[in-house]
Amino acid sequence: MPNGKVTESESAEELLESNSEGQSLTARQKEILSLVAQGLTNREIGEKLDISVRTVEVHRFNLMRRLRVRNVAQLLRQAIALRIIPQGPTTPPTKT
């Protein structure tokens, strides 16, 4: 990966192992990722976790940087490949 781009041949496990911090995702990052996968907005995630929207944005930015992706579709694809979130349909978020 000399040009900094992820190739199709690079496995998800290699990608996570070779990230800049050399660690797996934190529990909070996995929680944010799961909520993103459920279709919640940054505001809804913030309200659900009692954190600011800016904090959610920072978590999402860090997730995308760590997994070396550029958009939410790629983020979710990598999360599925790494088995961080389950593959298949998710239940829509419920309004409370």
N, CA, C and O atoms as a Tinker XYZ file with bonds, in Angstrom:
   384  protein
     1  N      0.824000   -1.180000    0.000000    73     2
     2  CA     0.000000    0.000000    0.000000    64     1     3
     3  C      0.874000    1.251000    0.000000    63     2     4     5
     4  O      0.733000    2.095000    0.885000    81     3
     5  N      1.762000    1.384000   -0.964000    73     3     6
     6  CA     2.684000    2.498000   -0.997000    64     5     7
     7  C      2.036000    3.851000   -1.198000    63     6     8     9
     8  O      2.556000    4.845000   -0.691000    81     7
     9  N      0.940000    3.940000   -1.905000    73     7    10
    10  CA     0.314000    5.228000   -2.175000    64     9    11
    11  C     -0.703000    5.635000   -1.111000    63    10    12    13
    12  O     -1.363000    6.664000   -1.256000    81    11
    13  N     -0.839000    4.848000   -0.047000    73    11    14
    14  CA    -1.759000    5.172000    1.033000    64    13    15
    15  C     -3.188000    4.756000    0.777000    63    14    16    17
    16  O     -4.064000    5.015000    1.602000    81    15
    17  N     -3.443000    4.114000   -0.353000    73    15    18
    18  CA    -4.792000    3.663000   -0.670000    64    17    19
    19  C     -4.909000    2.176000   -0.399000    63    18    20    21
    20  O     -3.955000    1.421000   -0.590000    81    19
    21  N     -6.077000    1.762000    0.043000    73    19    22
    22  CA    -6.342000    0.358000    0.322000    64    21    23
    23  C     -6.674000   -0.331000   -0.986000    63    22    24    25
    24  O     -7.517000    0.143000   -1.748000    81    23
    25  N     -6.020000   -1.440000   -1.247000    73    23    26
    26  CA    -6.313000   -2.201000   -2.453000    64    25    27
    27  C     -7.308000   -3.290000   -2.128000    63    26    28    29
    28  O     -7.483000   -3.664000   -0.968000    81    27
    29  N     -7.958000   -3.797000   -3.160000    73    27    30
    30  CA    -8.933000   -4.863000   -2.965000    64    29    31
    31  C     -8.282000   -6.110000   -2.385000    63    30    32    33
    32  O     -8.930000   -6.879000   -1.675000    81    31
    33  N     -6.986000   -6.314000   -2.689000    73    31    34
    34  CA    -6.326000   -7.538000   -2.236000    64    33    35
    35  C     -5.913000   -7.481000   -0.770000    63    34    36    37
    36  O     -5.613000   -8.516000   -0.174000    81    35
    37  N     -5.893000   -6.306000   -0.189000    73    35    38
    38  CA    -5.509000   -6.185000    1.218000    64    37    39
    39  C     -6.683000   -6.619000    2.085000    63    38    40    41
    40  O     -7.769000   -6.044000    2.003000    81    39
    41  N     -6.466000   -7.630000    2.912000    73    39    42
    42  CA    -7.562000   -8.145000    3.723000    64    41    43
    43  C     -7.920000   -7.160000    4.836000    63    42    44    45
    44  O     -7.111000   -6.320000    5.229000    81    43
    45  N     -9.128000   -7.282000    5.322000    73    43    46
    46  CA    -9.588000   -6.407000    6.393000    64    45    47
    47  C     -8.744000   -6.592000    7.644000    63    46    48    49
    48  O     -8.441000   -5.624000    8.342000    81    47
    49  N     -8.364000   -7.837000    7.930000    73    47    50
    50  CA    -7.547000   -8.096000    9.111000    64    49    51
    51  C     -6.176000   -7.428000    8.981000    63    50    52    53
    52  O     -5.677000   -6.844000    9.943000    81    51
    53  N     -5.567000   -7.513000    7.793000    73    51    54
    54  CA    -4.276000   -6.857000    7.576000    64    53    55
    55  C     -4.413000   -5.356000    7.737000    63    54    56    57
    56  O     -3.535000   -4.697000    8.293000    81    55
    57  N     -5.527000   -4.820000    7.242000    73    55    58
    58  CA    -5.780000   -3.393000    7.333000    64    57    59
    59  C     -5.833000   -2.945000    8.781000    63    58    60    61
    60  O     -5.202000   -1.954000    9.149000    81    59
    61  N     -6.582000   -3.666000    9.607000    73    59    62
    62  CA    -6.704000   -3.277000   11.004000    64    61    63
    63  C     -5.380000   -3.447000   11.737000    63    62    64    65
    64  O     -5.013000   -2.604000   12.556000    81    63
    65  N     -4.660000   -4.534000   11.450000    73    63    66
    66  CA    -3.377000   -4.769000   12.106000    64    65    67
    67  C     -2.340000   -3.731000   11.724000    63    66    68    69
    68  O     -1.454000   -3.423000   12.521000    81    67
    69  N     -2.433000   -3.184000   10.515000    73    67    70
    70  CA    -1.428000   -2.250000   10.049000    64    69    71
    71  C     -1.821000   -0.795000   10.254000    63    70    72    73
    72  O     -1.173000    0.108000    9.726000    81    71
    73  N     -2.890000   -0.563000   11.027000    73    71    74
    74  CA    -3.312000    0.830000   11.210000    64    73    75
    75  C     -2.251000    1.597000   11.976000    63    74    76    77
    76  O     -1.364000    1.009000   12.596000    81    75
    77  N     -2.354000    2.913000   11.926000    73    75    78
    78  CA    -1.313000    3.770000   12.485000    64    77    79
    79  C     -1.138000    3.591000   13.991000    63    78    80    81
    80  O     -0.058000    3.865000   14.514000    81    79
    81  N     -2.147000    3.150000   14.682000    73    79    82
    82  CA    -2.034000    2.993000   16.127000    64    81    83
    83  C     -1.771000    1.553000   16.530000    63    82    84    85
    84  O     -1.449000    1.284000   17.688000    81    83
    85  N     -1.906000    0.617000   15.585000    73    83    86
    86  CA    -1.593000   -0.776000   15.861000    64    85    87
    87  C     -2.496000   -1.440000   16.884000    63    86    88    89
    88  O     -2.083000   -2.401000   17.532000    81    87
    89  N     -3.717000   -0.951000   17.043000    73    87    90
    90  CA    -4.635000   -1.518000   18.021000    64    89    91
    91  C     -5.973000   -1.800000   17.359000    63    90    92    93
    92  O     -6.257000   -1.306000   16.268000    81    91
    93  N     -6.788000   -2.598000   18.030000    73    91    94
    94  CA    -8.146000   -2.807000   17.537000    64    93    95
    95  C     -9.009000   -1.630000   17.982000    63    94    96    97
    96  O     -8.551000   -0.756000   18.718000    81    95
    97  N    -10.234000   -1.617000   17.538000    73    95    98
    98  CA   -11.131000   -0.520000   17.881000    64    97    99
    99  C    -11.512000   -0.559000   19.347000    63    98   100   101
   100  O    -11.592000   -1.626000   19.956000    81    99
   101  N    -11.745000    0.614000   19.904000    73    99   102
   102  CA   -12.179000    0.700000   21.298000    64   101   103
   103  C    -13.644000    0.302000   21.397000    63   102   104   105
   104  O    -14.349000    0.238000   20.390000    81   103
   105  N    -14.089000    0.039000   22.599000    73   103   106
   106  CA   -15.496000   -0.307000   22.823000    64   105   107
   107  C    -16.395000    0.839000   22.368000    63   106   108   109
   108  O    -17.449000    0.591000   21.781000    81   107
   109  N    -16.005000    2.080000   22.625000    73   107   110
   110  CA   -16.807000    3.238000   22.225000    64   109   111
   111  C    -16.868000    3.351000   20.704000    63   110   112   113
   112  O    -17.925000    3.644000   20.144000    81   111
   113  N    -15.737000    3.119000   20.033000    73   111   114
   114  CA   -15.726000    3.169000   18.575000    64   113   115
   115  C    -16.647000    2.100000   17.989000    63   114   116   117
   116  O    -17.368000    2.358000   17.024000    81   115
   117  N    -16.623000    0.911000   18.568000    73   115   118
   118  CA   -17.517000   -0.153000   18.103000    64   117   119
   119  C    -18.969000    0.221000   18.339000    63   118   120   121
   120  O    -19.833000   -0.066000   17.510000    81   119
   121  N    -19.237000    0.861000   19.467000    73   119   122
   122  CA   -20.596000    1.291000   19.787000    64   121   123
   123  C    -21.075000    2.343000   18.779000    63   122   124   125
   124  O    -22.196000    2.259000   18.278000    81   123
   125  N    -20.231000    3.321000   18.488000    73   123   126
   126  CA   -20.560000    4.359000   17.504000    64   125   127
   127  C    -20.796000    3.712000   16.142000    63   126   128   129
   128  O    -21.765000    4.037000   15.456000    81   127
   129  N    -19.919000    2.808000   15.757000    73   127   130
   130  CA   -20.028000    2.132000   14.471000    64   129   131
   131  C    -21.335000    1.354000   14.363000    63   130   132   133
   132  O    -21.989000    1.369000   13.320000    81   131
   133  N    -21.705000    0.691000   15.420000    73   131   134
   134  CA   -22.962000   -0.052000   15.436000    64   133   135
   135  C    -24.154000    0.872000   15.247000    63   134   136   137
   136  O    -25.091000    0.540000   14.520000    81   135
   137  N    -24.124000    2.023000   15.892000    73   135   138
   138  CA   -25.221000    2.976000   15.768000    64   137   139
   139  C    -25.260000    3.611000   14.379000    63   138   140   141
   140  O    -26.338000    3.867000   13.844000    81   139
   141  N    -24.096000    3.862000   13.799000    73   139   142
   142  CA   -24.040000    4.354000   12.420000    64   141   143
   143  C    -24.666000    3.319000   11.490000    63   142   144   145
   144  O    -25.428000    3.664000   10.586000    81   143
   145  N    -24.339000    2.053000   11.719000    73   143   146
   146  CA   -24.876000    0.965000   10.893000    64   145   147
   147  C    -26.395000    0.866000   11.017000    63   146   148   149
   148  O    -27.068000    0.412000   10.093000    81   147
   149  N    -26.928000    1.289000   12.153000    73   147   150
   150  CA   -28.383000    1.272000   12.352000    64   149   151
   151  C    -29.061000    2.459000   11.684000    63   150   152   153
   152  O    -30.289000    2.548000   11.659000    81   151
   153  N    -28.256000    3.372000   11.140000    73   151   154
   154  CA   -28.817000    4.513000   10.418000    64   153   155
   155  C    -29.043000    5.746000   11.251000    63   154   156   157
   156  O    -29.694000    6.684000   10.789000    81   155
   157  N    -28.528000    5.780000   12.466000    73   155   158
   158  CA   -28.718000    6.952000   13.308000    64   157   159
   159  C    -27.831000    8.098000   12.821000    63   158   160   161
   160  O    -26.724000    7.878000   12.330000    81   159
   161  N    -28.335000    9.314000   12.965000    73   159   162
   162  CA   -27.559000   10.500000   12.639000    64   161   163
   163  C    -26.582000   10.793000   13.778000    63   162   164   165
   164  O    -26.687000   10.219000   14.861000    81   163
   165  N    -25.630000   11.695000   13.519000    73   163   166
   166  CA   -24.704000   12.092000   14.582000    64   165   167
   167  C    -25.462000   12.650000   15.780000    63   166   168   169
   168  O    -25.120000   12.372000   16.929000    81   167
   169  N    -26.482000   13.432000   15.502000    73   167   170
   170  CA   -27.270000   14.016000   16.588000    64   169   171
   171  C    -27.978000   12.930000   17.403000    63   170   172   173
   172  O    -27.977000   12.974000   18.633000    81   171
   173  N    -28.577000   11.964000   16.718000    73   171   174
   174  CA   -29.268000   10.875000   17.416000    64   173   175
   175  C    -28.296000   10.032000   18.228000    63   174   176   177
   176  O    -28.614000    9.610000   19.340000    81   175
   177  N    -27.120000    9.787000   17.679000    73   175   178
   178  CA   -26.098000    9.022000   18.412000    64   177   179
   179  C    -25.681000    9.791000   19.656000    63   178   180   181
   180  O    -25.570000    9.218000   20.740000    81   179
   181  N    -25.452000   11.082000   19.499000    73   179   182
   182  CA   -25.073000   11.914000   20.634000    64   181   183
   183  C    -26.110000   11.898000   21.738000    63   182   184   185
   184  O    -25.775000   11.794000   22.918000    81   183
   185  N    -27.373000   12.000000   21.348000    73   183   186
   186  CA   -28.448000   11.978000   22.341000    64   185   187
   187  C    -28.522000   10.624000   23.038000    63   186   188   189
   188  O    -28.705000   10.549000   24.253000    81   187
   189  N    -28.380000    9.561000   22.258000    73   187   190
   190  CA   -28.474000    8.214000   22.820000    64   189   191
   191  C    -27.335000    7.938000   23.809000    63   190   192   193
   192  O    -27.544000    7.299000   24.840000    81   191
   193  N    -26.130000    8.424000   23.486000    73   191   194
   194  CA   -24.958000    8.149000   24.332000    64   193   195
   195  C    -24.656000    9.283000   25.305000    63   194   196   197
   196  O    -23.695000    9.209000   26.071000    81   195
   197  N    -25.472000   10.328000   25.274000    73   195   198
   198  CA   -25.281000   11.497000   26.130000    64   197   199
   199  C    -23.898000   12.121000   25.926000    63   198   200   201
   200  O    -23.178000   12.416000   26.880000    81   199
   201  N    -23.550000   12.312000   24.638000    73   199   202
   202  CA   -22.307000   13.003000   24.272000    64   201   203
   203  C    -22.654000   14.044000   23.222000    63   202   204   205
   204  O    -23.731000   13.995000   22.627000    81   203
   205  N    -21.748000   14.987000   22.992000    73   203   206
   206  CA   -22.033000   16.038000   22.023000    64   205   207
   207  C    -21.932000   15.511000   20.592000    63   206   208   209
   208  O    -21.293000   14.493000   20.326000    81   207
   209  N    -22.579000   16.232000   19.685000    73   207   210
   210  CA   -22.513000   15.889000   18.262000    64   209   211
   211  C    -21.058000   15.950000   17.799000    63   210   212   213
   212  O    -20.612000   15.113000   17.015000    81   211
   213  N    -20.330000   16.941000   18.290000    73   211   214
   214  CA   -18.913000   17.079000   17.900000    64   213   215
   215  C    -18.109000   15.850000   18.329000    63   214   216   217
   216  O    -17.230000   15.407000   17.590000    81   215
   217  N    -18.389000   15.304000   19.489000    73   215   218
   218  CA   -17.698000   14.103000   19.952000    64   217   219
   219  C    -18.012000   12.924000   19.040000    63   218   220   221
   220  O    -17.130000   12.128000   18.721000    81   219
   221  N    -19.257000   12.814000   18.626000    73   219   222
   222  CA   -19.639000   11.750000   17.684000    64   221   223
   223  C    -18.870000   11.933000   16.384000    63   222   224   225
   224  O    -18.343000   10.968000   15.831000    81   223
   225  N    -18.804000   13.160000   15.897000    73   223   226
   226  CA   -18.078000   13.441000   14.654000    64   225   227
   227  C    -16.610000   13.042000   14.760000    63   226   228   229
   228  O    -16.042000   12.484000   13.821000    81   227
   229  N    -16.004000   13.331000   15.902000    73   227   230
   230  CA   -14.601000   12.973000   16.107000    64   229   231
   231  C    -14.430000   11.456000   16.114000    63   230   232   233
   232  O    -13.490000   10.932000   15.517000    81   231
   233  N    -15.336000   10.754000   16.788000    73   231   234
   234  CA   -15.273000    9.288000   16.792000    64   233   235
   235  C    -15.389000    8.740000   15.371000    63   234   236   237
   236  O    -14.634000    7.848000   14.985000    81   235
   237  N    -16.326000    9.266000   14.598000    73   235   238
   238  CA   -16.507000    8.804000   13.220000    64   237   239
   239  C    -15.271000    9.109000   12.379000    63   238   240   241
   240  O    -14.834000    8.275000   11.586000    81   239
   241  N    -14.712000   10.295000   12.553000    73   239   242
   242  CA   -13.501000   10.654000   11.820000    64   241   243
   243  C    -12.372000    9.689000   12.167000    63   242   244   245
   244  O    -11.678000    9.196000   11.277000    81   243
   245  N    -12.187000    9.419000   13.452000    73   243   246
   246  CA   -11.127000    8.505000   13.882000    64   245   247
   247  C    -11.349000    7.085000   13.365000    63   246   248   249
   248  O    -10.395000    6.404000   12.991000    81   247
   249  N    -12.598000    6.641000   13.344000    73   247   250
   250  CA   -12.920000    5.327000   12.789000    64   249   251
   251  C    -12.544000    5.264000   11.314000    63   250   252   253
   252  O    -11.935000    4.295000   10.860000    81   251
   253  N    -12.906000    6.289000   10.579000    73   251   254
   254  CA   -12.631000    6.308000    9.147000    64   253   255
   255  C    -11.127000    6.368000    8.886000    63   254   256   257
   256  O    -10.629000    5.732000    7.957000    81   255
   257  N    -10.418000    7.120000    9.693000    73   255   258
   258  CA    -8.961000    7.191000    9.539000    64   257   259
   259  C     -8.317000    5.855000    9.894000    63   258   260   261
   260  O     -7.445000    5.370000    9.174000    81   259
   261  N     -8.744000    5.269000   10.995000    73   259   262
   262  CA    -8.168000    4.004000   11.436000    64   261   263
   263  C     -8.406000    2.885000   10.434000    63   262   264   265
   264  O     -7.527000    2.055000   10.200000    81   263
   265  N     -9.599000    2.864000    9.840000    73   263   266
   266  CA    -9.931000    1.823000    8.868000    64   265   267
   267  C     -9.585000    2.226000    7.438000    63   266   268   269
   268  O     -9.813000    1.472000    6.492000    81   267
   269  N     -9.032000    3.426000    7.300000    73   267   270
   270  CA    -8.561000    3.938000    6.001000    64   269   271
   271  C     -9.660000    3.928000    4.943000    63   270   272   273
   272  O     -9.497000    3.377000    3.854000    81   271
   273  N    -10.769000    4.543000    5.290000    73   271   274
   274  CA   -11.878000    4.671000    4.357000    64   273   275
   275  C    -12.238000    6.143000    4.211000    63   274   276   277
   276  O    -11.848000    6.975000    5.030000    81   275
   277  N    -12.992000    6.454000    3.152000    73   275   278
   278  CA   -13.319000    7.851000    2.855000    64   277   279
   279  C    -14.785000    8.205000    3.052000    63   278   280   281
   280  O    -15.134000    9.384000    3.100000    81   279
   281  N    -15.639000    7.207000    3.165000    73   279   282
   282  CA   -17.060000    7.522000    3.319000    64   281   283
   283  C    -17.742000    6.455000    4.170000    63   282   284   285
   284  O    -17.142000    5.436000    4.509000    81   283
   285  N    -18.989000    6.702000    4.504000    73   283   286
   286  CA   -19.717000    5.809000    5.404000    64   285   287
   287  C    -19.940000    4.436000    4.771000    63   286   288   289
   288  O    -19.893000    3.420000    5.465000    81   287
   289  N    -20.181000    4.398000    3.466000    73   287   290
   290  CA   -20.376000    3.105000    2.804000    64   289   291
   291  C    -19.131000    2.227000    2.962000    63   290   292   293
   292  O    -19.244000    1.044000    3.286000    81   291
   293  N    -17.957000    2.795000    2.737000    73   291   294
   294  CA   -16.716000    2.042000    2.918000    64   293   295
   295  C    -16.505000    1.674000    4.381000    63   294   296   297
   296  O    -16.017000    0.586000    4.687000    81   295
   297  N    -16.869000    2.572000    5.277000    73   295   298
   298  CA   -16.739000    2.309000    6.708000    64   297   299
   299  C    -17.565000    1.092000    7.106000    63   298   300   301
   300  O    -17.082000    0.212000    7.819000    81   299
   301  N    -18.794000    1.046000    6.650000    73   299   302
   302  CA   -19.662000   -0.080000    6.981000    64   301   303
   303  C    -19.171000   -1.361000    6.327000    63   302   304   305
   304  O    -19.246000   -2.433000    6.927000    81   303
   305  N    -18.675000   -1.260000    5.118000    73   303   306
   306  CA   -18.134000   -2.441000    4.425000    64   305   307
   307  C    -16.966000   -3.034000    5.207000    63   306   308   309
   308  O    -16.895000   -4.250000    5.384000    81   307
   309  N    -16.057000   -2.195000    5.674000    73   307   310
   310  CA   -14.911000   -2.677000    6.456000    64   309   311
   311  C    -15.372000   -3.250000    7.796000    63   310   312   313
   312  O    -14.839000   -4.256000    8.265000    81   311
   313  N    -16.357000   -2.609000    8.403000    73   311   314
   314  CA   -16.871000   -3.096000    9.688000    64   313   315
   315  C    -17.478000   -4.482000    9.539000    63   314   316   317
   316  O    -17.321000   -5.328000   10.419000    81   315
   317  N    -18.171000   -4.719000    8.431000    73   315   318
   318  CA   -18.732000   -6.048000    8.172000    64   317   319
   319  C    -17.608000   -7.042000    7.924000    63   318   320   321
   320  O    -17.633000   -8.154000    8.451000    81   319
   321  N    -16.624000   -6.649000    7.127000    73   319   322
   322  CA   -15.500000   -7.537000    6.817000    64   321   323
   323  C    -14.721000   -7.921000    8.071000    63   322   324   325
   324  O    -14.217000   -9.039000    8.180000    81   323
   325  N    -14.625000   -6.991000    9.011000    73   323   326
   326  CA   -13.907000   -7.244000   10.260000    64   325   327
   327  C    -14.798000   -7.895000   11.314000    63   326   328   329
   328  O    -14.355000   -8.174000   12.428000    81   327
   329  N    -16.043000   -8.131000   10.955000    73   327   330
   330  CA   -17.035000   -8.737000   11.852000    64   329   331
   331  C    -17.274000   -7.891000   13.107000    63   330   332   333
   332  O    -17.545000   -8.413000   14.188000    81   331
   333  N    -17.166000   -6.584000   12.930000    73   331   334
   334  CA   -17.462000   -5.663000   14.025000    64   333   335
   335  C    -18.964000   -5.463000   14.116000    63   334   336   337
   336  O    -19.520000   -5.322000   15.205000    81   335
   337  N    -19.611000   -5.454000   12.962000    73   335   338
   338  CA   -21.061000   -5.396000   12.909000    64   337   339
   339  C    -21.534000   -6.581000   12.079000    63   338   340   341
   340  O    -20.817000   -7.031000   11.186000    81   339
   341  N    -22.727000   -7.092000   12.356000    73   339   342
   342  CA   -23.216000   -8.258000   11.619000    64   341   343
   343  C    -23.601000   -7.913000   10.193000    63   342   344   345
   344  O    -24.034000   -6.797000    9.906000    81   343
   345  N    -23.442000   -8.872000    9.311000    73   343   346
   346  CA   -23.866000   -8.689000    7.935000    64   345   347
   347  C    -25.350000   -8.970000    7.840000    63   346   348   349
   348  O    -25.870000   -9.835000    8.544000    81   347
   349  N    -26.025000   -8.253000    6.985000    73   347   350
   350  CA   -27.447000   -8.468000    6.803000    64   349   351
   351  C    -28.251000   -7.273000    7.222000    63   350   352   353
   352  O    -27.700000   -6.262000    7.656000    81   351
   353  N    -29.554000   -7.384000    7.095000    73   351   354
   354  CA   -30.419000   -6.238000    7.406000    64   353   355
   355  C    -30.388000   -5.917000    8.894000    63   354   356   357
   356  O    -30.318000   -6.808000    9.740000    81   355
   357  N    -30.441000   -4.642000    9.184000    73   355   358
   358  CA   -30.509000   -4.192000   10.572000    64   357   359
   359  C    -31.902000   -3.667000   10.828000    63   358   360   361
   360  O    -32.614000   -3.275000    9.904000    81   359
   361  N    -32.277000   -3.661000   12.070000    73   359   362
   362  CA   -33.579000   -3.115000   12.412000    64   361   363
   363  C    -33.489000   -1.599000   12.418000    63   362   364   365
   364  O    -32.493000   -1.051000   12.890000    81   363
   365  N    -34.491000   -0.911000   11.914000    73   363   366
   366  CA   -34.448000    0.550000   11.901000    64   365   367
   367  C    -34.492000    1.100000   13.312000    63   366   368   369
   368  O    -35.058000    0.475000   14.209000    81   367
   369  N    -33.898000    2.270000   13.513000    73   367   370
   370  CA   -33.905000    2.858000   14.848000    64   369   371
   371  C    -35.326000    3.210000   15.271000    63   370   372   373
   372  O    -36.163000    3.577000   14.446000    81   371
   373  N    -35.578000    3.095000   16.554000    73   371   374
   374  CA   -36.896000    3.448000   17.073000    64   373   375
   375  C    -36.829000    4.842000   17.663000    63   374   376   377
   376  O    -35.854000    5.209000   18.319000    81   375
   377  N    -37.854000    5.596000   17.428000    73   375   378
   378  CA   -37.947000    6.953000   17.977000    64   377   379
   379  C    -38.545000    6.868000   19.362000    63   378   380   381
   380  O    -39.570000    6.221000   19.571000    81   379
   381  N    -37.897000    7.529000   20.310000    73   379   382
   382  CA   -38.420000    7.524000   21.678000    64   381   383
   383  C    -38.832000    8.896000   22.098000    63   382   384
   384  O    -39.297000    9.084000   23.222000    81   383
